[in-house]
Amino acid sequence: MLCLAKNSAWSGRRGFLLAAGAAAATPVLAQVEVGDASRLRTLVPAGELETAAGQQYSQMMAEARAQRALAPDNHPQLQQLRAIGNRLIPFTTKWNDRAKGWKWEINLIGSKQINAFCMPGGKIAFYTGILDQLKLTADEAAMIMGHEMAHALREHARSRIAKTQGTGALLSIGAQLLGLGQLGDVAANIGTQLITLKFSRSDETEADLVGLELAARAGFNPDASVSLWQKMGQASGGAGGPSFLSTHPSGPDRIRELQANVPKVRGLYEQARRS
């Protein structure tokens, strides 16, 4: 069990939940079953989106540092999160070959919010509230990290942005008339749309299952996916509910889906534990 839960006097001003990525396809050897990634994502240039997200991430970390809310490199919780990430990252390319070139970062922000995110290009942050209030084990923290990585690997943000822009006919005509350069400007100027982006139910299911497999391959107990969302469900009873649950609703259906898929990846977990 990982001692991730501890008291913190830090405070954060706001929380963000976001994930995006590049070209993704279901790997041949996948144990979980998810459909093909949306073709709409190709309307939003991956490189432009990753650059824009990287800039936004740097700004967020600078703000947290100025508020003395950014954990130093020697912070125990941050070190443990980075250790989890180091185990998960090698398996991400099975889901998205572009991840080979991502410059992964993992940071910890002091805030009571129950929240975490992964930005395009592998920019990850956890808030101390999700560790402390849920008293996460290492396996449960790995399930959250795997889930957020999965949103990026499956390109859910690119798809959602394309759908949003498409309602205004911007991307639908852009592919024919504006050219890739101006489509890139769309990706670079989406701003707060990324911060407030909410994924669909099918996106959430995909992220659950892909994250489950990532974590199992890295040697984290897949049963933790169920205990995590049970904790999330209990936390949702608070006033207003956690930030995380505003975009990641918990419920019996979600837990049942995970329970049905745990046996599919248990062999991966056992193999990883033996190696």
C-alpha positions in Angstrom: 0.0 0.0 0.0 1.4 3.4 -1.0 1.2 6.1 1.7 -0.2 8.8 -0.6 -2.6 10.3 1.9 -1.2 13.1 4.1 -2.2 16.5 5.4 -1.2 19.5 3.4 -1.5 23.2 4.1 -1.3 24.1 0.5 -4.1 25.9 -1.3 -4.8 26.0 -5.0 -7.0 28.6 -6.8 -8.6 26.3 -9.4 -8.7 22.8 -10.8 -8.6 21.6 -14.4 -9.5 18.3 -15.9 -8.3 17.7 -19.4 -6.8 15.1 -21.7 -6.0 15.0 -25.4 -3.6 13.3 -27.7 -2.5 12.3 -31.2 -3.1 9.4 -33.6 -4.5 6.4 -31.8 -5.6 3.0 -32.7 -6.7 -0.1 -30.8 -3.6 -2.3 -30.4 -3.8 -5.8 -31.8 -3.0 -7.4 -28.4 -5.4 -5.3 -26.4 -7.3 -7.4 -23.8 -10.1 -4.9 -23.3 -12.6 -4.1 -26.1 -12.9 -0.5 -27.3 -14.0 0.7 -30.7 -11.9 2.6 -33.2 -10.9 6.2 -32.3 -13.2 8.8 -33.8 -12.2 10.0 -37.3 -13.3 13.5 -36.4 -10.1 13.9 -34.4 -8.1 14.3 -37.6 -9.7 17.6 -38.3 -7.7 19.1 -35.4 -3.9 18.9 -35.9 -2.3 17.0 -33.0 0.9 18.9 -33.0 -0.8 22.2 -32.7 -3.0 21.0 -29.9 -0.1 19.6 -28.0 1.8 22.8 -28.3 -1.1 24.9 -27.1 -1.7 22.5 -24.2 2.0 22.5 -23.3 2.0 26.3 -23.1 -1.2 26.2 -20.9 0.4 23.6 -18.6 3.5 25.7 -18.2 1.4 28.7 -17.3 -0.6 26.7 -14.7 2.6 25.3 -13.1 4.0 28.8 -12.9 0.9 30.1 -11.2 1.0 27.2 -8.7 4.7 27.9 -8.0 3.9 31.6 -7.4 1.3 30.5 -4.9 3.7 28.1 -3.3 1.3 25.3 -4.2 3.6 23.4 -6.5 5.3 20.4 -4.8 9.1 20.4 -4.9 10.8 17.5 -6.6 11.7 15.9 -3.2 8.0 15.8 -2.0 7.2 12.2 -1.0 3.8 12.2 -2.7 5.2 13.6 -5.9 8.0 11.1 -6.0 5.5 8.3 -5.6 3.3 9.6 -8.4 6.3 9.9 -10.7 7.3 6.3 -9.8 3.8 5.2 -10.8 4.1 7.2 -14.1 7.4 5.6 -14.9 5.8 2.2 -14.7 2.8 3.2 -16.9 4.5 5.3 -19.6 6.3 2.4 -21.4 2.9 0.8 -22.2 1.3 3.9 -23.6 2.8 3.4 -27.1 0.7 0.3 -27.5 -2.3 2.6 -27.7 -0.8 5.6 -29.5 2.5 5.6 -31.4 2.8 9.3 -31.1 3.3 9.0 -27.4 6.9 7.9 -28.1 7.7 11.6 -28.7 5.8 13.0 -25.8 7.8 14.8 -23.1 5.9 13.4 -20.1 5.7 15.5 -17.0 4.0 14.8 -13.6 3.4 17.4 -11.0 1.5 17.8 -7.8 -0.5 20.9 -6.8 -1.6 21.7 -3.3 -5.4 22.0 -3.3 -8.3 20.5 -1.4 -10.0 19.7 -4.8 -10.4 16.1 -5.7 -9.0 16.4 -9.2 -6.3 15.2 -11.7 -5.7 15.6 -15.4 -3.5 14.7 -18.4 -2.9 17.3 -21.1 -1.9 16.7 -24.7 1.7 15.5 -25.0 1.7 13.8 -21.6 1.4 16.7 -19.2 0.0 15.3 -15.9 -1.0 16.9 -12.6 -2.6 15.6 -9.5 -4.2 17.7 -6.7 -3.4 16.8 -3.1 -7.1 16.6 -2.4 -7.6 13.5 -4.5 -4.8 11.8 -2.7 -5.5 12.9 0.9 -9.3 12.9 0.9 -9.7 9.5 -0.8 -6.7 8.0 0.9 -5.6 6.4 -2.3 -3.4 3.4 -2.4 -0.7 3.1 -5.1 -2.9 0.8 -7.2 -5.8 3.3 -7.0 -3.6 6.2 -7.9 -2.4 4.2 -10.9 -5.9 3.7 -12.0 -6.6 7.4 -12.0 -3.3 8.1 -13.8 -4.0 5.4 -16.4 -7.5 6.7 -17.0 -6.2 10.3 -17.6 -3.5 9.0 -19.9 -6.1 7.0 -21.8 -8.1 10.1 -22.6 -5.0 11.5 -24.2 -4.1 8.2 -26.0 -7.6 7.8 -27.4 -7.7 11.5 -28.6 -10.9 12.3 -26.9 -10.2 16.0 -26.6 -9.4 16.3 -30.3 -12.6 14.6 -31.2 -14.7 16.7 -28.8 -13.1 19.9 -30.1 -13.7 18.9 -33.7 -17.4 18.2 -32.9 -17.7 21.5 -31.1 -16.1 23.5 -33.9 -18.0 21.5 -36.5 -21.3 22.8 -35.1 -20.2 26.2 -36.4 -19.2 24.7 -39.7 -15.6 26.0 -39.1 -13.8 22.7 -39.5 -16.1 21.3 -42.1 -15.3 24.1 -44.5 -11.8 24.5 -43.2 -10.5 21.2 -44.5 -11.5 22.3 -48.0 -10.9 26.0 -48.0 -8.7 27.2 -45.2 -5.8 24.7 -45.3 -3.9 23.0 -42.5 -2.2 26.2 -41.2 -5.5 27.9 -40.3 -6.9 24.7 -38.9 -3.8 24.7 -36.7 -4.7 28.2 -35.5 -8.1 26.8 -34.4 -6.3 24.2 -32.3 -3.9 26.8 -30.8 -6.7 29.2 -29.9 -9.2 26.9 -28.2 -8.2 28.3 -24.8 -10.7 27.7 -22.1 -12.5 25.1 -24.2 -9.9 22.6 -23.2 -10.2 23.5 -19.5 -14.0 23.0 -19.4 -14.1 20.1 -21.8 -16.4 17.3 -20.8 -16.2 13.9 -22.4 -19.0 11.7 -23.4 -20.1 8.6 -21.6 -18.5 6.4 -24.2 -15.3 8.4 -23.9 -15.3 7.8 -20.1 -15.9 4.0 -20.6 -13.0 3.8 -23.1 -10.7 5.7 -20.6 -11.7 3.4 -17.8 -10.9 0.2 -19.8 -7.7 1.4 -21.5 -6.5 2.8 -18.2 -7.3 -0.5 -16.5 -5.2 -2.3 -19.0 -2.3 0.1 -18.8 -2.2 -0.2 -15.0 -2.5 -4.0 -15.1 0.4 -4.3 -17.6 2.5 -2.1 -15.3 1.8 -4.5 -12.4 -1.0 -2.6 -10.5 -3.8 -4.6 -9.1 -6.9 -4.3 -11.4 -9.2 -4.7 -8.5 -8.2 -1.2 -7.4 -10.3 0.2 -10.3 -13.4 -1.0 -8.5 -12.4 0.2 -5.0 -11.4 3.6 -6.5 -14.8 4.3 -8.0 -16.5 3.0 -4.8 -14.5 5.7 -3.0 -15.5 8.2 -5.7 -19.1 7.3 -5.2 -18.8 7.9 -1.4 -17.1 11.2 -2.0 -19.9 12.4 -4.3 -22.2 12.8 -1.3 -20.4 16.0 -0.2 -21.6 19.5 -0.8 -21.3 20.3 -4.5 -19.4 17.0 -5.1 -15.7 16.8 -6.2 -14.5 18.5 -9.3 -13.4 15.2 -10.7 -16.9 13.8 -10.5 -18.3 16.8 -12.5 -16.7 15.2 -15.5 -16.3 11.7 -14.3 -19.6 10.7 -12.8 -19.5 7.6 -10.6 -22.3 5.0 -10.4 -23.2 1.3 -10.4 -23.0 1.0 -14.2 -19.4 2.3 -14.2 -18.4 -0.1 -11.4 -20.2 -3.1 -13.1 -18.4 -2.4 -16.4 -15.0 -2.4 -14.6 -15.9 -5.6 -12.7 -16.7 -7.3 -15.9 -13.3 -6.3 -17.4 -11.0 -7.0 -14.5 -10.8 -10.7 -15.3 -9.7 -9.8 -18.9 -6.5 -8.1 -17.6 -5.8 -10.2 -14.5 -3.4 -12.3 -16.5 -1.4 -9.2 -17.5 -1.2 -8.1 -13.9 0.0 -11.5 -12.7 2.6 -11.7 -15.5 3.9 -8.2 -14.6 4.1 -9.2 -11.0 6.2 -12.2 -11.8 8.6 -10.4 -14.1 
